[in-house]
Amino acid sequence: MPIPLPPLVFFDFDSTLVSKESFDTVLALALQNHPDAEKYQREIENITNLGMSGALDFRESLLQRFSLAPLPKALFETVGENLTAYITEGMDEVIAFLQAQKAEIFILSGGFLPCLIPVAKKIGIPENHVFGNTFSVNTEGFATEIDLQNPLSTGAGKGELIAQIQKGYPHHKTILVGDGANDLNAYTTKKVDIFCGFGGNVFRKTIFDQSPHYAHNVGELLSFFSSLL
């Protein structure tokens, strides 16, 4: 059944809007010259997969990865610029369709803001509609502590932010698209009206099994939105 008013549409970032995991990409670059780089890469991927599938607490997954290497702020910014070349193929068409329908589009991510902003600019999402994790920076330009007051540092944070944002649009439906457990959590806790799991980059069976809607690729995602709007 079509939605009467333009909805609020929230997109996950990593493995949804882009084909990579932004923070893992930062860590891979930080550790690329380490003698055990391959071992660390496997460990990072394992921690990420456990966190995104719900087998490991999301905050714990974030903190474990953050502690693996010294991380210059400039490295996050470099990765953000590089990720503009890894926007999921066809996703710009989905965004353009939603914009034509006057939908309010937001990015919610457990990744870090400097990685998100360049991609958001590339696909036409305003910076004030982009939400991600943040960190403190020391005098030498290195990231130190994650801001644990930020709701996106938790697995339930996306739902909390959606509920806050919707207060400004009380009669508009909310739609969330994502591939991870923290995305699904927003639906199962009834913080979002409609959830569509996305498997165009990474297929997670736990998300597929529990999602009320699921798009295996961008074509199916566009069809999903076309049926609603």
Backbone hydrogen bonds, N-H to C=O, Kabsch-Sander energy under -0.5 kcal/mol:
donor,donor_aa,acceptor,acceptor_aa,energy
3,I,228,L,-3.0
8,L,173,K,-2.8
9,V,7,P,-0.6
9,V,104,E,-3.2
10,F,8,L,-0.5
10,F,175,I,-3.4
11,F,106,F,-2.6
12,D,177,V,-2.6
15,S,18,V,-0.5
15,S,20,K,-1.6
16,T,13,F,-1.8
17,L,12,D,-0.7
17,L,13,F,-0.8
18,V,13,F,-2.2
19,S,86,Y,-2.6
22,S,20,K,-0.7
25,T,21,E,-2.0
26,V,22,S,-2.0
27,L,23,F,-2.5
28,A,24,D,-2.4
29,L,25,T,-1.9
30,A,26,V,-2.3
31,L,27,L,-1.9
32,Q,29,L,-0.8
34,H,31,L,-1.9
37,A,34,H,-1.8
40,Y,36,D,-2.4
41,Q,37,A,-2.5
42,R,38,E,-2.1
43,E,39,K,-2.1
44,I,40,Y,-2.9
45,E,41,Q,-2.5
46,N,42,R,-2.1
47,I,43,E,-2.5
48,T,44,I,-2.7
49,N,45,E,-2.6
50,L,46,N,-2.3
51,G,47,I,-2.3
52,M,48,T,-2.9
53,S,49,N,-1.7
54,G,50,L,-0.6
55,A,50,L,-1.5
56,L,50,L,-1.7
61,S,57,D,-2.4
62,L,58,F,-2.4
63,L,59,R,-2.8
64,Q,60,E,-2.6
65,R,61,S,-1.8
66,F,62,L,-2.4
67,S,63,L,-1.4
68,L,65,R,-1.5
69,A,66,F,-0.5
71,L,143,A,-0.5
73,K,141,G,-3.0
75,L,72,P,-1.1
76,F,72,P,-1.0
76,F,73,K,-0.5
77,E,73,K,-1.6
78,T,74,A,-2.3
79,V,75,L,-2.3
80,G,76,F,-2.3
81,E,77,E,-2.0
82,N,78,T,-2.4
83,L,79,V,-2.3
84,T,81,E,-1.1
85,A,82,N,-1.8
86,Y,83,L,-2.0
87,I,84,T,-0.5
88,T,17,L,-2.8
91,M,88,T,-2.6
93,E,90,G,-0.7
94,V,90,G,-1.3
95,I,91,M,-2.4
96,A,92,D,-2.3
97,F,93,E,-2.3
98,L,94,V,-2.3
99,Q,95,I,-2.6
100,A,96,A,-2.1
101,Q,97,F,-1.2
102,K,99,Q,-1.6
103,A,98,L,-2.3
104,E,7,P,-2.2
105,I,103,A,-0.6
106,F,9,V,-2.8
107,I,129,H,-2.5
108,L,11,F,-2.5
109,S,131,F,-2.1
113,L,133,N,-2.4
115,C,112,F,-2.0
116,L,112,F,-0.8
116,L,113,L,-1.4
117,I,113,L,-2.0
120,A,116,L,-2.3
121,K,117,I,-2.5
122,K,118,P,-1.9
123,I,119,V,-1.9
124,G,120,A,-0.6
124,G,121,K,-0.8
125,I,120,A,-2.9
129,H,126,P,-2.2
130,V,127,E,-1.7
131,F,107,I,-2.6
131,F,129,H,-0.5
133,N,111,G,-3.3
136,S,145,E,-2.7
138,N,142,F,-2.4
141,G,138,N,-2.1
143,A,71,L,-3.4
144,T,136,S,-3.0
147,D,134,T,-2.4
148,L,146,I,-1.1
150,N,147,D,-1.2
153,S,150,N,-2.1
154,T,151,P,-1.8
157,G,154,T,-1.1
160,E,156,A,-1.5
161,L,157,G,-2.4
162,I,158,K,-2.5
163,A,159,G,-2.2
164,Q,160,E,-1.8
165,I,161,L,-2.9
166,Q,162,I,-2.6
167,K,163,A,-0.7
167,K,164,Q,-0.7
168,G,165,I,-1.8
169,Y,166,Q,-1.8
172,H,169,Y,-1.8
175,I,8,L,-2.8
176,L,194,I,-2.4
177,V,10,F,-2.5
178,G,196,C,-1.5
181,A,52,M,-2.7
183,D,180,G,-0.6
184,L,180,G,-2.2
185,N,181,A,-2.3
186,A,182,N,-0.6
186,A,183,D,-0.9
187,Y,183,D,-0.7
187,Y,184,L,-1.0
188,T,184,L,-2.5
189,T,185,N,-2.0
190,K,187,Y,-1.8
191,K,186,A,-2.5
192,V,186,A,-1.2
194,I,174,T,-2.1
196,C,176,L,-2.6
197,G,213,H,-2.6
198,F,178,G,-1.8
199,G,215,A,-2.9
201,N,15,S,-0.5
204,R,202,V,-0.6
205,K,203,F,-0.6
207,I,204,R,-0.8
208,F,204,R,-2.3
209,D,205,K,-2.9
210,Q,206,T,-1.0
211,S,207,I,-1.3
213,H,195,F,-0.7
215,A,197,G,-2.9
216,H,214,Y,-0.5
221,L,217,N,-1.7
222,L,218,V,-2.7
223,S,219,G,-2.0
224,F,220,E,-2.2
225,F,221,L,-2.2
226,S,222,L,-2.6
227,S,223,S,-1.7
228,L,224,F,-0.7
228,L,225,F,-0.9
229,L,225,F,-2.2
